[in-house]
């Protein structure tokens, strides 16, 4: 079976990380994997796809006229037919319908994965509802969601019933610290044993709200001067966040570390994982942090509140830097609460986000419908 993935820029993000991690399992089930980078520039995660055995295709879809889009679609149809592609799996939202059409014209299956709970403006809402129905009922696209929040958002907001298959993580790569490992890693990273370390992993964007973490660090530092914030990730707001840290007088308490190939050492070095997003689908980085046994503090928003649906796996707080700072301090001073959260989180993620189980579901439920 030949599977063609349609993504935006290949970068350090949830879908890219998941499908690189699962490549070997898909290949063992008989899949030959292709991936299209549809952004203008090839993303920095491209080498990871190549190493995992994907055939990389660079077909920019940016700034095309309608006429150019027709040419693009026809070339895609011919590629699907000539290369005997069996399934077109779309991840980029604005290409959901065009690629469903291309797959339908080529006589093959298409799958679209909803990765987040993006809202719609009032004026464009009917258009987005119509697109969903056209893709599903005219072009026979299989539509899949990655979490309870995304499933419920599609069902209740867009009246769109989807197939729910959870995200997954690589348990061979993310696991709790071995005895003495945390101290050793801190020494390697130049972190003092006495430091109180919080960490976030994710792109710098308005959705991630890293500025709230920076403000919380400034508040916490007044009573906990040994606080250190490990900031992993890059994005459009990176420089703005650096400037904010400097203006808050916490430049020496924040390490901007960019994208890291191996995130686990930084998670193991940390005491608390923090994510104050506006909304999420089901963040892989949060799952990976919990897999490493790091207690978490989240804002109480869609995609993050899913972690507490079946038990207390994290501290959920109101969307204010003050509440975030209070929760971080509370968790830091309560070892029993840390133990309870990490144990319940471990049980939950092993049960719900197992890579072997969920990848097989994608293959059997979504890919094998042709």
Order of alpha helices (4+ residues) and beta strands (2+ residues): beta-alpha-alpha-beta-alpha-beta-alpha-beta-alpha-beta-alpha-beta-alpha-beta-alpha-beta-alpha-beta-alpha-beta-alpha-beta-alpha-beta-beta-alpha-alpha-alpha
